Amino acid sequence: MGISGFEPSFLIGVDAIRQVHGSRLATLIGRRLTRFGLVRFVEDGDWFADCPVVLDFDGVQVEVCHWKFDELSIGWDTIDTAATITGWEWVELTPQWSHDDERLEPFVGQQLCEVTLLEWRPADHDLAAGTVAVEFVFASSCLRIVNGLDENRIEVGAAHTDYVRHRLGR
């Protein structure tokens, strides 16, 4: 993707994700969200949801990226959101890091209260069953990065009732 430092390691399933990243995600509890980064196209401002969502909690950066129908990569302190994104010469659009987003901005400065892995388990099996979202709970609301079926999707507010919650930490 031409993103400096981005070397995804995709995992499948809540157990694998919890085993590899659960304790480290839990250490974010009590920290404040200080900044974030998304990749947007210069020409139209559209978010390119295939690229990782970068959240910085008081100097600890977590990088969340969904891929395919069930894969999730969580990275730590590897992406430089100040670096130019390269290798897109074949596309007519120019990607660049953005630190503006109406869904994420209200959370900047807020202290993280809880981190939860959410496992999609609908009553009627569907294509997304078993996918895992990462939920960041703040005093004012919740922020989730979910699998949008081969890309990231950002959700704010209460999670759908078909998610099974796997609380991390405290």
Phi and psi restraints in degrees (value plus and minus 20) as a CYANA .aco file:
   2 GLY   PHI      55.9    95.9
   2 GLY   PSI      -2.5    37.5
   3 ILE   PHI    -113.6   -73.6
   3 ILE   PSI      98.7   138.7
   4 SER   PHI     -76.9   -36.9
   4 SER   PSI     100.9   140.9
   5 GLY   PHI      68.5   108.5
   5 GLY   PSI     -30.6     9.4
   6 PHE   PHI    -101.5   -61.5
   6 PHE   PSI      91.7   131.7
   7 GLU   PHI    -153.5  -113.5
   7 GLU   PSI      66.1   106.1
   8 PRO   PHI     -85.1   -45.1
   8 PRO   PSI     127.6   167.6
   9 SER   PHI    -148.1  -108.1
   9 SER   PSI      78.1   118.1
  10 PHE   PHI    -103.1   -63.1
  10 PHE   PSI     116.9   156.9
  11 LEU   PHI    -142.4  -102.4
  11 LEU   PSI     137.1   177.1
  12 ILE   PHI    -143.9  -103.9
  12 ILE   PSI     109.4   149.4
  13 GLY   PHI      74.2   114.2
  13 GLY   PSI     127.1   167.1
  14 VAL   PHI     -83.4   -43.4
  14 VAL   PSI     -56.5   -16.5
  15 ASP   PHI     -84.5   -44.5
  15 ASP   PSI     -64.7   -24.7
  16 ALA   PHI     -85.0   -45.0
  16 ALA   PSI     -62.9   -22.9
  17 ILE   PHI     -86.4   -46.4
  17 ILE   PSI     -63.1   -23.1
  18 ARG   PHI     -83.7   -43.7
  18 ARG   PSI     -62.6   -22.6
  19 GLN   PHI     -82.2   -42.2
  19 GLN   PSI     -63.8   -23.8
  20 VAL   PHI    -101.4   -61.4
  20 VAL   PSI     -59.2   -19.2
  21 HIS   PHI    -140.5  -100.5
  21 HIS   PSI     -28.0    12.0
  22 GLY   PHI     -76.0   -36.0
  22 GLY   PSI     -70.5   -30.5
  23 SER   PHI     -88.1   -48.1
  23 SER   PSI     -56.3   -16.3
  24 ARG   PHI     -90.6   -50.6
  24 ARG   PSI     -59.5   -19.5
  25 LEU   PHI     -80.0   -40.0
  25 LEU   PSI     -59.7   -19.7
  26 ALA   PHI     -84.0   -44.0
  26 ALA   PSI     -48.4    -8.4
  27 THR   PHI     -89.6   -49.6
  27 THR   PSI     -32.3     7.7
  28 LEU   PHI     -95.5   -55.5
  28 LEU   PSI     -40.1    -0.1
  29 ILE   PHI     -79.3   -39.3
  29 ILE   PSI     110.2   150.2
  30 GLY   PHI      77.6   117.6
  30 GLY   PSI     -35.3     4.7
  31 ARG   PHI    -106.8   -66.8
  31 ARG   PSI     139.2   179.2
  32 ARG   PHI    -118.7   -78.7
  32 ARG   PSI     121.5   161.5
  33 LEU   PHI     -93.0   -53.0
  33 LEU   PSI      96.2   136.2
  34 THR   PHI    -122.1   -82.1
  34 THR   PSI     -45.9    -5.9
  35 ARG   PHI    -186.9  -146.9
  35 ARG   PSI     151.7   191.7
  36 PHE   PHI    -170.3  -130.3
  36 PHE   PSI     145.5   185.5
  37 GLY   PHI    -165.3  -125.3
  37 GLY   PSI     117.8   157.8
  38 LEU   PHI    -151.5  -111.5
  38 LEU   PSI     133.4   173.4
  39 VAL   PHI    -112.4   -72.4
  39 VAL   PSI     105.5   145.5
  40 ARG   PHI    -145.6  -105.6
  40 ARG   PSI     137.8   177.8
  41 PHE   PHI    -108.4   -68.4
  41 PHE   PSI     112.7   152.7
  42 VAL   PHI     -78.3   -38.3
  42 VAL   PSI     -61.7   -21.7
  43 GLU   PHI     -86.5   -46.5
  43 GLU   PSI     -57.3   -17.3
  44 ASP   PHI    -149.6  -109.6
  44 ASP   PSI     -23.5    16.5
  45 GLY   PHI      56.0    96.0
  45 GLY   PSI     -17.8    22.2
  46 ASP   PHI     -87.6   -47.6
  46 ASP   PSI     120.8   160.8
  47 TRP   PHI     -94.9   -54.9
  47 TRP   PSI     112.1   152.1
  48 PHE   PHI    -115.4   -75.4
  48 PHE   PSI      74.6   114.6
  49 ALA   PHI     -90.4   -50.4
  49 ALA   PSI     -24.8    15.2
  50 ASP   PHI     -96.8   -56.8
  50 ASP   PSI     -41.0    -1.0
  51 CYS   PHI    -105.9   -65.9
  51 CYS   PSI     136.7   176.7
  52 PRO   PHI     -83.4   -43.4
  52 PRO   PSI     131.1   171.1
  53 VAL   PHI    -115.6   -75.6
  53 VAL   PSI     104.0   144.0
  54 VAL   PHI    -128.7   -88.7
  54 VAL   PSI     104.6   144.6
  55 LEU   PHI    -142.8  -102.8
  55 LEU   PSI     110.8   150.8
  56 ASP   PHI    -130.8   -90.8
  56 ASP   PSI     101.5   141.5
  57 PHE   PHI    -130.7   -90.7
  57 PHE   PSI      75.5   115.5
  58 ASP   PHI      28.7    68.7
  58 ASP   PSI      26.0    66.0
  59 GLY   PHI      72.8   112.8
  59 GLY   PSI     -23.2    16.8
  60 VAL   PHI    -127.4   -87.4
  60 VAL   PSI      96.3   136.3
  61 GLN   PHI    -121.3   -81.3
  61 GLN   PSI     106.4   146.4
  62 VAL   PHI    -132.2   -92.2
  62 VAL   PSI     116.9   156.9
  63 GLU   PHI    -143.3  -103.3
  63 GLU   PSI      92.7   132.7
  64 VAL   PHI    -130.8   -90.8
  64 VAL   PSI     109.9   149.9
  65 CYS   PHI    -167.6  -127.6
  65 CYS   PSI     100.9   140.9
  66 HIS   PHI    -112.8   -72.8
  66 HIS   PSI     129.3   169.3
  67 TRP   PHI    -170.4  -130.4
  67 TRP   PSI     130.0   170.0
  68 LYS   PHI      34.0    74.0
  68 LYS   PSI    -173.6  -133.6
  69 PHE   PHI    -111.9   -71.9
  69 PHE   PSI     -33.5     6.5
  70 ASP   PHI    -169.2  -129.2
  70 ASP   PSI      -9.9    30.1
  71 GLU   PHI    -121.5   -81.5
  71 GLU   PSI     121.1   161.1
  72 LEU   PHI    -155.7  -115.7
  72 LEU   PSI     110.4   150.4
  73 SER   PHI    -133.9   -93.9
  73 SER   PSI     112.5   152.5
  74 ILE   PHI    -141.7  -101.7
  74 ILE   PSI     101.4   141.4
  75 GLY   PHI    -133.9   -93.9
  75 GLY   PSI     145.2   185.2
  76 TRP   PHI    -154.9  -114.9
  76 TRP   PSI      95.8   135.8
  77 ASP   PHI      35.8    75.8
  77 ASP   PSI      16.2    56.2
  78 THR   PHI    -131.2   -91.2
  78 THR   PSI     -46.6    -6.6
  79 ILE   PHI    -111.4   -71.4
  79 ILE   PSI     112.9   152.9
  80 ASP   PHI    -120.4   -80.4
  80 ASP   PSI      81.7   121.7
  81 THR   PHI     -96.9   -56.9
  81 THR   PSI     -20.6    19.4
  82 ALA   PHI    -112.5   -72.5
  82 ALA   PSI     -34.3     5.7
  83 ALA   PHI     -99.6   -59.6
  83 ALA   PSI     129.2   169.2
  84 THR   PHI     -91.4   -51.4
  84 THR   PSI     118.4   158.4
  85 ILE   PHI    -103.9   -63.9
  85 ILE   PSI     108.4   148.4
  86 THR   PHI    -138.7   -98.7
  86 THR   PSI     151.6   191.6
  87 GLY   PHI      63.3   103.3
  87 GLY   PSI      -2.2    37.8
  88 TRP   PHI    -128.1   -88.1
  88 TRP   PSI       2.0    42.0
  89 GLU   PHI     -80.2   -40.2
  89 GLU   PSI     -45.2    -5.2
  90 TRP   PHI     -98.8   -58.8
  90 TRP   PSI     -28.3    11.7
  91 VAL   PHI    -127.5   -87.5
  91 VAL   PSI     128.3   168.3
  92 GLU   PHI    -102.1   -62.1
  92 GLU   PSI     -22.8    17.2
  93 LEU   PHI    -131.1   -91.1
  93 LEU   PSI     130.6   170.6
  94 THR   PHI    -129.5   -89.5
  94 THR   PSI      93.5   133.5
  95 PRO   PHI    -102.2   -62.2
  95 PRO   PSI     124.1   164.1
  96 GLN   PHI    -172.2  -132.2
  96 GLN   PSI     136.8   176.8
  97 TRP   PHI     -90.7   -50.7
  97 TRP   PSI     118.2   158.2
  98 SER   PHI    -145.6  -105.6
  98 SER   PSI     125.6   165.6
  99 HIS   PHI    -139.2   -99.2
  99 HIS   PSI       6.3    46.3
 100 ASP   PHI    -140.5  -100.5
 100 ASP   PSI     108.0   148.0
 101 ASP   PHI    -187.6  -147.6
 101 ASP   PSI     104.0   144.0
 102 GLU   PHI     -85.6   -45.6
 102 GLU   PSI     -43.3    -3.3
 103 ARG   PHI     -99.7   -59.7
 103 ARG   PSI     -55.8   -15.8
 104 LEU   PHI    -109.6   -69.6
 104 LEU   PSI     -52.6   -12.6
 105 GLU   PHI     -74.4   -34.4
 105 GLU   PSI     -59.1   -19.1
 106 PRO   PHI     -82.3   -42.3
 106 PRO   PSI     -39.0     1.0
 107 PHE   PHI    -108.4   -68.4
 107 PHE   PSI     -36.7     3.3
 108 VAL   PHI     -83.1   -43.1
 108 VAL   PSI     109.9   149.9
 109 GLY   PHI      73.4   113.4
 109 GLY   PSI     -32.1     7.9
 110 GLN   PHI    -106.4   -66.4
 110 GLN   PSI     127.9   167.9
 111 GLN   PHI    -103.9   -63.9
 111 GLN   PSI     115.6   155.6
 112 LEU   PHI     -97.0   -57.0
 112 LEU   PSI     107.0   147.0
 113 CYS   PHI    -116.9   -76.9
 113 CYS   PSI     -50.6   -10.6
 114 GLU   PHI    -180.7  -140.7
 114 GLU   PSI     130.5   170.5
 115 VAL   PHI    -145.5  -105.5
 115 VAL   PSI     113.8   153.8
 116 THR   PHI    -154.9  -114.9
 116 THR   PSI     118.9   158.9
 117 LEU   PHI    -112.6   -72.6
 117 LEU   PSI     109.6   149.6
 118 LEU   PHI    -130.1   -90.1
 118 LEU   PSI     106.0   146.0
 119 GLU   PHI    -126.5   -86.5
 119 GLU   PSI     101.4   141.4
 120 TRP   PHI     -94.3   -54.3
 120 TRP   PSI      94.4   134.4
 121 ARG   PHI    -154.9  -114.9
 121 ARG   PSI      56.6    96.6
 122 PRO   PHI     -92.3   -52.3
 122 PRO   PSI     135.5   175.5
 123 ALA   PHI     -78.3   -38.3
 123 ALA   PSI     -62.6   -22.6
 124 ASP   PHI    -120.3   -80.3
 124 ASP   PSI     100.2   140.2
 125 HIS   PHI     -73.3   -33.3
 125 HIS   PSI     115.1   155.1
 126 ASP   PHI    -155.7  -115.7
 126 ASP   PSI     158.4   198.4
 127 LEU   PHI     -79.6   -39.6
 127 LEU   PSI     -50.7   -10.7
 128 ALA   PHI    -107.7   -67.7
 128 ALA   PSI     -23.8    16.2
 129 ALA   PHI     -73.7   -33.7
 129 ALA   PSI     110.2   150.2
 130 GLY   PHI      73.8   113.8
 130 GLY   PSI     -30.3     9.7
 131 THR   PHI     -86.7   -46.7
 131 THR   PSI     135.0   175.0
 132 VAL   PHI    -140.9  -100.9
 132 VAL   PSI     110.9   150.9
 133 ALA   PHI    -129.0   -89.0
 133 ALA   PSI     134.6   174.6
 134 VAL   PHI    -128.6   -88.6
 134 VAL   PSI     102.7   142.7
 135 GLU   PHI    -131.1   -91.1
 135 GLU   PSI     112.1   152.1
 136 PHE   PHI    -131.9   -91.9
 136 PHE   PSI      97.9   137.9
 137 VAL   PHI    -122.2   -82.2
 137 VAL   PSI     103.6   143.6
 138 PHE   PHI    -135.0   -95.0
 138 PHE   PSI     148.2   188.2
 139 ALA   PHI     -80.7   -40.7
 139 ALA   PSI     -54.5   -14.5
 140 SER   PHI    -105.2   -65.2
 140 SER   PSI     -48.8    -8.8
 141 SER   PHI    -197.3  -157.3
 141 SER   PSI    -197.1  -157.1
 142 CYS   PHI    -136.2   -96.2
 142 CYS   PSI     127.1   167.1
 143 LEU   PHI    -143.8  -103.8
 143 LEU   PSI     106.9   146.9
 144 ARG   PHI    -144.2  -104.2
 144 ARG   PSI     121.2   161.2
 145 ILE   PHI    -131.7   -91.7
 145 ILE   PSI      92.5   132.5
 146 VAL   PHI    -136.4   -96.4
 146 VAL   PSI     145.5   185.5
 147 ASN   PHI    -100.5   -60.5
 147 ASN   PSI      94.4   134.4
 148 GLY   PHI    -111.9   -71.9
 148 GLY   PSI      12.1    52.1
 149 LEU   PHI      37.9    77.9
 149 LEU   PSI      58.5    98.5
 150 ASP   PHI      66.1   106.1
 150 ASP   PSI       0.7    40.7
 151 GLU   PHI    -186.2  -146.2
 151 GLU   PSI     152.1   192.1
 152 ASN   PHI    -103.6   -63.6
 152 ASN   PSI     132.2   172.2
 153 ARG   PHI    -158.5  -118.5
 153 ARG   PSI     120.6   160.6
 154 ILE   PHI    -126.1   -86.1
 154 ILE   PSI     109.5   149.5
 155 GLU   PHI    -146.1  -106.1
 155 GLU   PSI     127.3   167.3
 156 VAL   PHI    -148.9  -108.9
 156 VAL   PSI     124.1   164.1
 157 GLY   PHI      82.7   122.7
 157 GLY   PSI    -182.4  -142.4
 158 ALA   PHI     -87.7   -47.7
 158 ALA   PSI     119.9   159.9
 159 ALA   PHI     -95.7   -55.7
 159 ALA   PSI     133.3   173.3
 160 HIS   PHI     -79.8   -39.8
 160 HIS   PSI     125.9   165.9
 161 THR   PHI     -89.7   -49.7
 161 THR   PSI     -31.8     8.2
 162 ASP   PHI    -103.0   -63.0
 162 ASP   PSI     -17.7    22.3
 163 TYR   PHI    -106.7   -66.7
 163 TYR   PSI     118.5   158.5
 164 VAL   PHI    -116.4   -76.4
 164 VAL   PSI     107.0   147.0
 165 ARG   PHI    -108.4   -68.4
 165 ARG   PSI     113.8   153.8
 166 HIS   PHI    -144.4  -104.4
 166 HIS   PSI      70.2   110.2
 167 ARG   PHI     -89.6   -49.6
 167 ARG   PSI     120.2   160.2
 168 LEU   PHI    -130.1   -90.1
 168 LEU   PSI     124.2   164.2
 169 GLY   PHI      59.3    99.3
 169 GLY   PSI    -167.5  -127.5
